[in-house]
Amino acid sequence: MHLALYRSERPERFEEIIGQKHIVKILRNQIKKGTVSQSYLFAGTRGTGKTTTARILAKAVNCTCSEPGVDLPCGECANCRAITEGRFLDVVELDAASNNGVESLRQITESVQYPPTVGKYKVYIIDEAHMLTDSAENAFLKTLEEPPAHVIFILATTNPEKIKATIKSRCLTLNFRHVSENDLLDGMRRICQKKAINIEEDALAVIARKADGSVRDALSLLEQCINAGDELITRELVLEYTGGAGDDFYIELTDAIRTGEAGTALADIDSMVRIGKDAKQLLSDWLMHYRNLMICKYVQDPSELVNASSENTVRIVAQAKSLSDEAINYGIRLLSDTVNKAKFSTMPRILLETCVIKLIVGESAEVRTEPVRINANISMSARTPRTEAGTAPATSSAQRLNAKAENHRPESISAEASQSGTPKEEPQATNAYEKQVQPRPNASAERAQDVEEPQPLFEQKFNPLEGAPPDRHIVEFEANHNLDEMWDRICDQMARTDAMFMAMVAKYTRLVDLHGSELTVEVKKTKSLMADDALDELNRITKALYGDKFYITLRVVEYNPADARELSQVEEPGLQRFDEELIDAAEEKDEIAKEVAKDVADFFGVDKIDIK
């Protein structure tokens, strides 16, 4: 039966392990001094050697070799060979993903009472230990804390954060790191020499980079390339087999972005997708190209840091000089965010093509609709178009609201109109398009504020994760919180996406309490429905400003929170009769209508709107 490369080339001794030198040193020293722990927790990402190291440790403690100068395990004695072949009775492997119940753990706790049959120690290797149920972990605690002297437990997991602290505290935790590309290169080079496989060094470098620190992934990619049957495995063949594109493609694609040739960039992407390239892989490799641009921008000799041929490295250096720091930084952040989104998308090609447009737009001047100046002296009826039935179209109000700028302030327009009597004269535009949109003077700086997440209100210290996804956002708060200032900042950001909220709801709300991660906002009863509709967006802005743990809860009150600063100023309403409730309901509807009319008038900068 054919074994996969990562199985047939599995290390059998400590010196054969690829990477993880810090763990090998610890275990070897324990074996040499006879201080082997009774329980271990091997934690690390997939393919970094956790289970392999556990088996080698089981061999070492049961090895019968007594020759001086030989490091255990020897790999040649009867016990070592039996463990390698999986027939050693005193080494038990349990997959906790499929045996995660109390019964499976009860069998272990009962069998540990019996001494080993052949070897010196009974070794229990529990893989994917984070899959154990709560009841199974609780049943395992006592045995794990005080096991018999002849028993060693080794728990392996890719998610140590899911394991109970009571389990961790009873184990010696060894963290397996991502294997470096140099270690992967050395390991794959040794295997290729052993099997007489002709492969270029650049091809091995591509495999090591794509493996992302996982030995198993690297060997699986290497086997995929070997099975193609080529006499010489080149870098281009590796890219073809793994679904990637060459450096030439990303250099030309970035040149098209730099010159604003969106059609050329989209056509290049289409040609790659047509020949079977994976859009997700293209995104990942394009992100790596932007990383190479950053390296070439600041490193004098980038040949050791950039995984590319010498000719392409020269081209990347030249391209990096033609791009600004802001363009490279924006490209890395945009592509990094898109790569994360593409993992859960069924149409990653659209995300890739959208990136092209965003990268081009992000390097040019941004335009925004200017606020339309309204004469405050005209009546609302004269401004509102009528249908045949004499009523305003249903969508006219929404269209007028969308035409307003985000930073529109009705108060300043009313003041201007009242002083001069006429609207402020606008600069003359040469065509109809320029009458609607004007270039903004500091486009790159303002785009960073509008497109990216809002900056935190409180002062930040140096953040090494700047540019990371929102779930990695770090904010360090000052000691004293100003609730009014916090709420004003949230409302200002809300106005950029929902101008109606600022005009209709914000003035009837107030942030009254910050308890732990909960921000309590009081909202007037007549505005509660609109506030509920905006709650999801408010929570998104709050998390962006102050951290993912914060959230908003609404508290409905009868009075206007903006006019009262203490809850004690409001008296609790007493019981009412039925007729009084009807009167109050009617008055409440009138009050809502008056408030809406006043808000709309303020928003459009007119004096008054008559309600009929």
N, C-alpha and C positions, 0 to 999 in steps of 0.2 A: 504494500500500500504506500502510495506517495505521500510524504509529509510536507507540509508547507515549510518554506525556508525558515520562518521564525520559530518553527518547532524542531526541525532537523538541526538547526544551528543554535539551539538553546544552550547557554553556558552551563557547564557541569562543575566548574570550580570558581572560586572567588576571583582569580586573576583573569578569567574570561568574561567577566561582567563588563558591559560597555557603560562607562560612566559610573556614577554613584560611588566614587572613591571614598567619600566621607563615611558612608555606611559600611563599606567593606572594611575600612580601618577599625571601626568600632567593633564589629562582629569578630574580626580576627583577634583583636586584643582580648575580648571576652573569652574566646575559646582557648587562647594561649594561657590566660591566667585562671581559667576554670570558674569564671564569674558569670556564666550564661544566665540571663534573666528567665523567669518562669512564664512571662507573658510579654508579647511584643505587639505593637500596632504599626504596621507598615502602611503609610499613607502617601499617595501620589497619584498623578494623572495616569491615564491608560498607557500601557506599553512601556513603562519605565523600569520593569524588572522586579516587581514586588513578589509575585508568586515564584519566580525563578530563584530569587534570593532566599525565600523561605525554604525551598527544597534543598538548596545548597547548605543552608544552616542545619537542616535536618540530617543531611549527610555528615556534616562536620561533627555533630554531637554523637553520632552513632558509628563513626569511622573506626575501623579496627587496626589501621596502619600504625605501627610503632617505630618506624624507621626515623632516626634523627635527621633533622633538617628538612623534612617533608611537611609542607603546609597542609593542614586539614581543610577540606576533605581530600583524600588522595585520588578518588575517582576510580580506583582499580580494585579495591577490596570487595568482598562478597556483599557487604552491606551497601556500599556505594552503588554497585551495579544493580542491586535489587531495588533501591530507591529510584534509580534512573529508569528502570523498566516498569515501575509502578506496582511491584509485587511485595513490597516490604510491609509486614503486618503492623509494625509499630508507627508507621507514618500514615495518618488519616487526613484526607482532604475532604472538606465539606463546602459545597456551594451554597452560601446563605441566600442567594437569590431564589433558589427552588426549595431549600430546606430551612425556612426561616421561622418555623413554629416552635412551640414549647416542647413538643414531642421529640423533635430532632435534637434539641439541646439537652433534654432529659436523658437521651441515650448516651450522650457524651459524658454527662455528669455521673452516670452509673458506671461507664466503662473505665473512667480514669482511676477507679479504685483498684483495678487489677494491674499488676506489674507488667513491664514490657516482655514480650515473648522472645525476641531475638536480640534486640539492641539494648543500649543503655538507657535511652529515653523514649517515651511515647510522645510523638509530636503531632499536634492537631493544628492543621492549617485551615482556617475559616476564611474563604474568599468572599469578597463583596459583603463584608461584615455589617455595613450600614443598612442592609436589607433586613436584618433581624427585627422582628416585631418587639414592641415594648415588653410584652409579657415574657418573651424568650430572653431578652436582655436581663430582665429582673431575675429570671430563674438561673441565669448564668453567673450572676454577680458573685455569689459566695464561693463557687468553685474557682472562678477566675482570681479571686483575692487570696485564697489559701489552697492552691492545688497541691497534690502529692508531690514529693520530691522528684519523682521520676517522670513528671509530665511537663511539657512545654507547650504553651498556646501561642500561635502566631495568627493575628487577625490582619487581613489585608483589605484596604478600602480605597476607593477613589473619591469618596465624600466623607472625610473625617468629621466635618461639621455636623453630620446627621447622627453621629454616635454619641451616646449619653456621656456626660462628664464623669459619671461614676465608673463607666467602662474605661475611659481614657486614663483616669487617675490610677488604675490598677495595672497599666501597661507601660512599657518603655516604648515611647513613640519615636519612630524613625521616619523622617520625611524624605521621600524620593523626589529628586528634582528633575526638571526637564533635562534631557541629555543634550549636551552642546553639539553643534554641527561638526566641530573638529573630532569629537569622540565618535560620532556617527560615521564620519568619513573614515576614520581609522578602522572601525569595526567592519564596515562594508568592504573596504579595501582588502582586509585580511581574508574575508570570505571569498571575494572574487579571485584572489590569488590561489586560495585553496582549491577552488573549483575550476581554475584556468579559464576565467571569463574575461574577455577583452572589453574594457569599458573606459571611456575617457574620464579624466579627473573632473572636468566641468560637468559631466553627466552625473557623477556621484554627488557633486555639490548641489545640483538641482534637486536630487532626491532627498538629500539631508535637509535642505531648506523646506521642502514640502512636508517632510515628516513632522515638523514642529515639535522636536524634542522627544518623539516617541520611537523607540527602537523597533517595536513591532510594526508600526506604520512604515518605517524606512525599509525594513526587510520585505514587507508586502509589495511596496512599489518596486524594489529591486527585482523581486521575483517576477513581477508583471513584465518588466523590461527584458529579463532573461528569457522568458517563455516565448518572446517574439521570434527568437532564433536568429537574430542578426549576428554577423561575424564580429562587428565592432559596434558597441552601443555608444552613440554620440549624444551630445546635449540636445540636438534637434529631435532625435528619436524619443528621448525621455519626455520632452515637452509634448510631442505628438501623442504618446501613449497615455500621458496623464491629463490631457485635455487643456493644456496651457498654450500660450502663444509665445513667440520669441521676443527678444528685447526690441527688435526692429519695429514690431507692431506697436508697442507702447511708446516708443520714441516718436513715431509718426503720429500716433493718436494724440499725444500731448502737444506736439507741434501744431496740429489742427486746432486744439483748444486754445493755444497761445495766440494764434492768428485769427480766431473767431470763425473758423470754417466748420460750422456745425454739420452741414451736409456731408462734407468729406469724412468727418469723424463717425457719423451715423452709418455711412456706407461701409466704412472699414469694419465696424462692429458687425454689420449685417453679413459681410463676407466671411467673417470668422464663425458666426453662428451657423451659417449655411454649410460649412465644412465640418460641423459637429462639435465645435468648441463650447464648453460649458460657460454660461454667463456668470455663474457664481465664481468659477475659477478665474475668469477674466477680471472680475472685480478685485479679487484678492491679489492677483498678480499686478494689476494696475496700482493698487495701494502700495505694494512693495516697490514699484517703480518710483512713485512719489517719495517713498522713504529713501531710495537711492539718490534722488535729486537733492534731498535735504543733506545727505551725507556728503555728496560731491560739492555742495555749496560751501561747506565749512571745513572739510578735511582736505589737506594738501595732497596726500597720497591715498586715495580711496580704494585702491585696487584690492586691499585685504578685506575691506568692509562691504564692497559691492560685488554681488555674485553675477558677474558678467564678463564677457571676453574683453581683452585689452582694447580692441577697436570700439566696441560698444561703450566701454567705460569712458573713452575719450568723447564720444558723442553725448553721453549723459552729462559729463562735466560741462560741455559747451551749452547744452540745453538748460542746465541749472543756472548758469550765468545769465541767461536770457530771461529768467523768471524771477520775480520779486519774492522776498521772504514771505509776504502776505499771501501771494498766490500759492506757494508751496504749502504753507500752513493750512490755508483754506481747503486745498485739495486733499490733504491728509485727513482732515477732520470730516469732510464731506464723504469721502470714500470709506473711511472707517465706520461711520454711522450707516452707510448704505450696505456695507458688508454684513453688519449685524442684522439689518432688516431683511436682507436677501436669504438668510438662513431659514426664515419662516415664510418666505414668499413662494408662491407657485409660478410667478412670472418674473423671475429676476432680470430678464432682458430689459423689461420696461424700466426697472430701477437703474440699470446700467445706462440706458439711453437718457433717462432723466438727469443723471449725473453729468452727462456731456453738456446739456443745456445749462444746468446750474453753474458749472465751472466756467462756461463762456460768459454768462450774465454776471457772475460774481467778479469778473475782471473788468467790466465796463461800467459806465456811469449808470446809476439806478435812477429811474424816473418814478414819480409819484403824482397822483392827481392832486392838484391844488384845490383848496377850499373855495367853493363858489360863493362870491360876495352877495349877500342878500340885503336889500333895502328894508330897514326895519319899519318904514312908514307905510309900506303897502299892506293891504289887508290879506288875510289868509284866503278868503274866498276868491280874490283876484288872482292869486298865485296858483290855486288848485284847479287843474283841468277837470272838466265835467263830462260825464257820459251823457247819452241821450236821456237817461232816466234822471239826470241831475245829480248824480252822486259821483264821488271821486273813484277812479279805478282802484282795484284792490291792491295792485302792486306799486302804485305811485309813491306811497309813503316809504316803502322799503328802498325803491330806487333813489329817492332823494337822500335817504340816510346813507346809502352806500357811496353817494357822490361826495359826501363830506370827508375831509381829511381826518386822520386819526388824532391830530393834535389841535383840532378845531376848538376854539373857545368863543361861544356865543357872546359872552360878556364883553370881550374886546371889540367885536363887530358892532354891538349896540352902542358902545361908547363912541366909536368912530363915526357912526351914522348920526348920532345925536349932536356931535360937535360940528361936523361939516355939512350935514344935511344930505350928502350924496355918498355913495360907496367910494372907497379908496380906489384910485385909478390903477389899473393893472398895466404892466409892461406890454407893449404891442407885440403880438405874435405874427409870424409870417404865414402860417397856415392853420388849418382847423385842428390838426393834431397837436401842434404846439400850444394851442389855446387850452387844451385839456391837460396836457402833461408838460412839466418843466423839469429839466435836469437838476438834481440836487447838488449843491456845491461840494459837500464833503461826502461823496457817495460811499466810499469804501468804509469809512468809520461808522456811518449811520447804518450801513447794511449789516455790519457786525452786531449792532444792537437789535435790528429788526428781525434778521433771519435766524440768529442763534438764540440760545436760551437767555433769558434776562439775567443780568449780573446780580449777584447777591447784594442786599441792602447793606449788610454789615461788613466791616473791613475784613478782607481775606489776607492770610499770610501766604507764603509761597506754596503753590499747589502743584505737586509733581504730576498730578493726573489731569492737568488742564487739557481740554479737548476730548476727554473720555466720554462715553455715553452718560446720560443723566443719572443712571443708577450708581455711578462712581463719583458723583458730585460731592465735593468736600467744602463745607462752610464752617468757619470758626466764629461763633457769635461773641459779641461784647457782653459784659456782665449785665447791663441794664437794658431792658427791652422797652421801646416806645411803641405802645400798641397802636396809637393813632398814625404814627409814621409807617409802621408795618402795613396797616390797612390801606393807607394812601398809596403806598408803592404797589400793592397788589391791584388796586383799582386802576392805577395808571397803566399797568400792563394789560389789564382786562379791556381797557378802552381801545387798545390797538386791534383787538380781534372782535370786539362787540361794542360799538359806539352807543348802541341803545342802552346797554347796561349802565354806562356812565351817566347818561342823560336821565334815565328813568328810575334807576334803583340805587345807585351809589350814595346819593344824598340822604337816603332813608335807611342807611345801615351804619353800624359802628362795631369795631372789634373791641370786645369788653373783657376778654379773659384769654390767657395763654397758660394752659395747665398741661405740663408735660409736652406732648406733641399735638394736643388738641387746641385749635384756635376757635373760640366761640364768638360768633358774629350775630348781633341782634339786628333783625330786619322788621320793618313795619309790616303789619298784617296785610295791608293792601298791596304790598309788593312781594309777598312771600312766594307766589307762583313763579314770578319772573326770576326771583333769586334761586329757586329750586332748579329752574331750567339752566341757569348759569353755573350751578355748583361744580359740575365736572371740570369746566374750564378754570374756575377759581382754584380748585385743588391742583390742577396741573401747574398753574402759575405759582402757587404757594410752594409746591415741591421744587420747582426750578429755582425759586428765590432763596428758600431757607432749608432745603434738604428733603429727601424722600420720606422721612418719617413724619413730617407735619401734614395735617389735614384740617379741614374746616367743617364745623357743624353750625347749623343755623338755629337761632332761637327767635321765634315769632313773638312780637310784643304789640300792644295796642297803640302805643304812642310812637312818635318819630324819634329814633335813637339819636339823630343828629342834633336835636333840640334839647335833649336831656342827658346829663352826664352821670346821674346816679339813679339806680333802680328805685331807691327809696323815695324819689320825688313823685313817683306814680302810685296812686292808690289802686288797690285791687278793686275791680268792679263788683258790686253786690249782685244778689239775685234779682232778676227782672221778671216782670209779668210778660205774658204772651204778646199783648199788644205793643208793649215797649220793645220787644225783640223785633217785631215787624218794622217799627219806626226806625230802630237802629240799623236794620238791614238796608232800608231805603236810604237812610242818611249815608251809610257806608258806600253804597253805589254812587251816590252823588259826589261823595268825597273822592272816590276813585276817578270819576270822570273829570272832576276839577283838577286833580293832581296830574292826570294824563295830559289834559289841555295845557296846563301850565308848563309841564316838562317839554311838550312839543314846541310850545312857543319859545321857551328858553333855548331849545336846541337849534331852531331855525332863526333865532334872533328877531322875532317879531314881537310886537307889543302885547297882543292879546288874541285869543281864539274864542269866538263865541260858541257856546254850547246850546243847541236847540233840541 
